[in-house]
Amino acid sequence: MANFPLINMEKLNGAERGVTMDKIKDACENWGFFELVNHGISHELLDKVDKMTKDHYKKCMEQRFKEMVAAKASEGVYGQVKRYLN
């Protein structure tokens, strides 16, 4: 089994730039994702973005659930009225 794509961002500035770019290209074409290391982004910022993303996803899912419940309730009412009229 092939290794998970791991890209060292420090190698983009130097003699290994071409090899690193080839690794990114391969990861995109064959895996669809990769992990970046030595990117310079603090763990605190990554944790904050992770939390914000999860909170946003949760709110979106809650809204979709509410809309689904409302739609099903409307369908139920419409079905009852339709049966009554027939």
C-alpha positions as CSV (number, residue, x, y, z in Angstrom):
1,M,0.0,0.0,0.0
2,A,1.3,3.5,-0.9
3,N,2.1,6.0,1.8
4,F,-0.3,8.7,2.7
5,P,0.8,12.0,0.9
6,L,2.8,14.2,3.2
7,I,4.0,17.5,1.8
8,N,6.8,19.4,3.6
9,M,6.1,23.1,2.8
10,E,9.7,24.1,3.8
11,K,10.9,22.3,0.7
12,L,9.0,24.6,-1.7
13,N,11.7,27.2,-1.3
14,G,14.9,25.6,-2.4
15,A,16.5,22.9,-4.5
16,E,13.7,20.4,-3.8
17,R,10.9,22.7,-5.1
18,G,10.4,20.6,-8.3
19,V,10.2,17.3,-6.4
20,T,7.8,18.8,-3.9
21,M,5.6,20.2,-6.6
22,D,5.5,16.8,-8.3
23,K,4.4,15.3,-4.9
24,I,1.6,17.8,-4.7
25,K,0.5,17.1,-8.3
26,D,0.6,13.3,-7.6
27,A,-1.3,13.7,-4.4
28,C,-4.0,15.8,-6.1
29,E,-4.3,13.5,-9.1
30,N,-4.1,10.1,-7.3
31,W,-5.3,10.7,-3.8
32,G,-7.4,13.9,-3.9
33,F,-5.9,15.2,-0.6
34,F,-2.6,15.4,1.3
35,E,-1.3,16.5,4.6
36,L,0.9,19.6,4.9
37,V,3.7,19.9,7.4
38,N,5.9,22.9,8.3
39,H,3.3,25.3,6.9
40,G,3.8,27.9,9.6
41,I,0.2,28.0,10.8
42,S,-0.1,27.9,14.5
43,H,-1.9,25.1,16.3
44,E,-4.1,27.6,18.0
45,L,-5.4,29.0,14.7
46,L,-5.9,25.5,13.3
47,D,-7.9,24.6,16.4
48,K,-10.0,27.7,16.1
49,V,-10.7,27.1,12.4
50,D,-11.6,23.5,13.2
51,K,-14.0,24.5,15.9
52,M,-15.6,27.2,13.8
53,T,-16.0,24.7,10.9
54,K,-17.7,22.1,13.1
55,D,-20.0,24.8,14.7
56,H,-21.0,26.0,11.2
57,Y,-21.7,22.5,10.0
58,K,-23.7,21.7,13.1
59,K,-25.9,24.9,12.5
60,C,-26.4,24.0,8.9
61,M,-27.4,20.5,9.7
62,E,-29.8,21.8,12.4
63,Q,-31.4,24.2,9.8
64,R,-31.7,21.5,7.2
65,F,-33.4,19.3,9.8
66,K,-35.9,22.0,10.7
67,E,-36.6,22.6,7.1
68,M,-37.2,18.9,6.5
69,V,-39.5,18.6,9.5
70,A,-41.5,21.7,8.3
71,A,-41.7,20.3,4.7
72,K,-42.9,16.9,6.0
73,A,-45.4,18.6,8.3
74,S,-46.7,20.6,5.3
75,E,-46.9,17.4,3.2
76,G,-48.9,15.8,5.9
77,V,-51.3,18.6,6.2
78,Y,-51.7,18.8,2.4
79,G,-52.3,15.0,2.2
80,Q,-55.0,15.2,4.9
81,V,-56.7,18.1,3.1
82,K,-56.5,16.3,-0.2
83,R,-58.1,13.2,1.3
84,Y,-60.8,15.3,2.8
85,L,-61.6,16.9,-0.5
86,N,-61.7,13.6,-2.4
